[in-house]
Amino acid sequence: MKRIVVLIATAALALTACGSNEAATGSPSCPGGEVRFGIEPYEDPAKLTPAYEVLTGALRRELNCPVKLQVVQDYSAEVLAMQNGKLELAQFGPLGFVFASRRANAEPLASFGDAQGTLTSYKAGIWVPKDSPAQSLADLRGKSLALSEPGSTSGDALPRAALAKIGLDKSALKLDYAGGHPEALLALTNGKVDAAEINTQQLATARAAGTFDESRFRQVWASDPIPNDPITVAGSASPEFKAAARKALLSLTPAEVAAVGKFLDVDPAGPLVAVDKSTYQPLFDLADTLGLTEGDV
């Protein structure tokens, strides 16, 4: 009789555990039993991964669901992954979000706030060696310019828009896509190009690492402020998951987003702040002005 009671109790515990697991993995906040969070390697993935593991670990707690970090190859791959249902959540650069919105119906949920809870921004920039005769963008005619990679907001679209505005197109100077923001900076510091894009985020990272001696270089152009990267949800997700994801992101503490924030020149970090599509309307306008299509990402 005692053995029967033990077996019944064990079975009851097993059913309780199973039910609890189903509640977590089958709940609106955990569709399919796992949430996949994508990022594009805008910095060395070996440095990005530990920072994002802190953020996704906190999301795991808030959603009561496994959250898997996926570092994709580039902007295009990230957009395609969300379009094909391979990502539930993803952080995009502002221009990358334009194409993710148009191709995958990505919806922005949150971005990075400062200690006062205000949405942060950054700027694109073009730098030259200090002894360069170039004093402005116009002086780059016939020179070589390192850009980040196609589809980058600060490392491609904004510099090209500024050049086009003064009549400098691709035929007027040599554009070299270095493969990323760190690579563009290295192309300049190693003397491979006459000028390079260095945005304020990359500048802050390089300063902290001691890899960029500003006294040897000079900035000849800066963009207007750009709203920081949005963390987005797939448009195909259920309304319940979208609401749960937004609530979870906005519940993270500054300490849980601080490591990622440092890569985005957000220091000290505040909590994530709510954003929507209108926040990034200037980037939609920029894409239309330049005639950019999905093929440019």
N, C-alpha and C positions, 0 to 999 in steps of 0.2 A: 504493500500500500504506500509505504514511504517512497519507494522508487517511482511509483506512478505520479505522486505529488510533485516530485523533483522534475520529472519529465514534462509535466504540464506547465510548471513554473518556467522551465527552460524554453519551452515552445512559446510561452507568452512573451518572454523577454526578446526572443528572436523576432516575433511579429512586431513588437514595439519598436525594435531597432530598424526593422525593414520599413515600417510605416514612417519613422522619423526620417530615414534616408530618402524615401519617396517624397516626403513633404519638402525636403530641401531641393532635391534634383528635379522634381516635377512642378515646383512652384513657379509663379510668374517671374520671380527674381532669378530663377535658375533654369531657363529653357534648355532642354536637351541635356541637362546635367552638367554643363560646363559653359563658361563665358570666355570667349577668345578676344583678347585685347591686343590690337596691332599698333606698332609704331614704325616709322621710317627711320633708318639710321642716320640722323642728322649730325651725330657725333659718333666717335668710336663705340661700336656696340659693346665692347668689353667694359666701357665706362657707363654706358647707358643702362645696361641690363640690371646691375645691382640697385640703381636708383629706382627703376620702374618696378622691380620686385617688391620694394617697400610699398609703393603705391598700390600695386595689384594685390599685395597681401592684405592691405587695409580694405580694399574693395571686396576681397573674399569674405572678410569678416562681416561687412555691412550687408552683402547680398546673401550670406549664408550659402555660398556656392563656390566651387572651384573656379579660379580665374587664371587662365593660361596666357602668358605673355608671348607674343609672336613678333620678332624683329624681322620685318620684310626687307626685300632687296632695295626698293626705291619707291618713289611716289606712285609711279604707275602700278607697281605690283600691289601696293596697299589699296589703291582705289579698286583694282580688279578683284582683290580678295573680298572686299566688302560687297562688291557688286555680285559676286558668285556665292554669297552666303557663307563665306569662310571666316568672317569676323562679325561679332556682335557689337563690339566697341572698338574705336580707333582714334588715335590722335593724329591730326593732319596739320601741316603747315597751312596758313590762311588761304593761299592760292590752291594748294592741294585739296582743301575742303571745297572750293568752288566746283572742281571736277568731280569730287566724291558726291557732292550734292546733286549734280546734273546726271551722273552716271549711275550712282548707287542709292540716290535719295537719302544720303547721309544727313542726319539732323544734329546740329550742335547742342550739347547739353551744358557744358561747363568749360571754363578756361582758368587761367592762373591769375590770382589776385595778389595784391601787395598786403602789407601788414594792416592797412586801413580797410581792406576788403574791396579795393578798387581794381578793376580790370587793368592788367599791365600791358605794355606795348614794347616794341623794339623798332630799330631803324636799319635799313639797308645802308651800306656805305661803300665808297670806292677809295682805295688808298694807293699811294705811289711812294717810291723811295724818297727820302728827304731831299736828296740832291737832284731829283728829277726836275726837268724844266716845266713839266705839266703843272698848271695852277688851277685848272678847271676841266670839266668834261670835254670841252671843245678842243683842248690841247691833246686829247688822246687819239686824234685822227692819225691813222697810220701806225698806231701802237698796238701792242698785244695786251689783252685784258683777260684775266682768269675769272670765270664765273663758277658758281657752284655746280649745279646740274639742272637739266631742263625741268621746268615745272616748279622750281623753287621760287618762293615769293621774293625774298630779299636777294637771293643769289642768281636770279635770272630775269624774271619779269620786270621788276621795278628798275633795275639798272638799264635794261634794254629800252624800257619806256622813256626813261630820262634821256638816253642817247638819241632815240628817235625824235624826241621833242626838239632837239637842236640840229636835226638833219644828219645824224650819224647812224647809218644802218650797218648791216653785217659786212658790206663791201668797203666800208670806210675804216675799219679796224679789224684786227684779228681777235676773234672771240675763241677762248679756249675753255671748254667745260672740264674742270679739274676732277670732278667726281664727288664733291662735297664741300662744305664750308671749311673744314680743317685743311683739305687739300688745296683749296684756292689760296688760303693764307700761306701755306708752305711754298706754293709756287712763287709767291711774291718774296718771301723771306729768303728763298734759295736763289733768287735772281733769274728765275725761268721766264718771267713776264715783266712787262713794264708797269702794270697796274693789276689790282685784284679787288674783288668784292670781299668785304669783311663786315658782317653785320654786328650789331652791338652785342648780340648773344655770344657769337664766336669770340668777339673781342674780350668779353668778360671772362670766358673760359680760358683763353690764351694768357690773359693777364694773371689769373689765378695759378696757372701752371708754369708761369715764367717762360713761355715759349714765344712771346712777341715783345720786342723792345720798341716801344712807341717812339722813342727819341730818334730812331733811324728812319721813320716813315711819316707820311703826312696824308691827311684825309682831304680829298678834293671834291667830294660830293656826299650828301646824306639825304635820305628820303624823309618824307613825312612819317609820323608814328604809324606802326602797323599793329592792330590788335593781336594779342598773343594767340598761340595755337589753340584751336578748339578740340575738346574731347567729344567725339560724336557717337551716335548710335545708328545702327542700320535702320533705314526706313521701313524695312520689311518686318522689323521686330513688333511684337504685340504692344498695344498701348500700356498694358500693365508692366511689361519689362522696361519700357522707356521711362515710365514714372519711377520705377524702383531704381533704375540706374542713375537717374538724375538725383534722386534723394540720397543715394549712396555716395555719389561723387561730392555732393554739397555737404555731406556729413564728415568728410575726411578732415583731420586736423592739420594745421600748418606744418607740424613736424612730419606728417606722413607724405606731404607733397614737396617738402623742402629740397630733398636731394634732386628731384626732377627740376624743380624751380631754378636751381643754380645753373643748369644748362641753358635756361631760357632767360638768364639775367634777371631773375626774380629773387632777390636776397636783401632783406629777410622776406620769407614767403608768408603769405596769409592763406586763408582757406580758398578753395576753388570758388569761383563766382559763376552765376548763371549767365548764359549767353544764348542768343538765338540767331536766326539767319540774317536779320537786319544788322547785327553787329558787324558782319563781314560784307555788307553791300558794296563798299568801295572796292573790294577785290573782285566781285562780280563785274563791276563797271570796268575795272582795269582789264580783265580778261576780254571783255567785249571790245574795248578800245584797241587792244593789240591784235584782235582777231584770233585769240588763242582757242584751240580746240583740244579735245581729249588727246589727240596725237602729240601735243606739245608737252604732255606730262610724262 
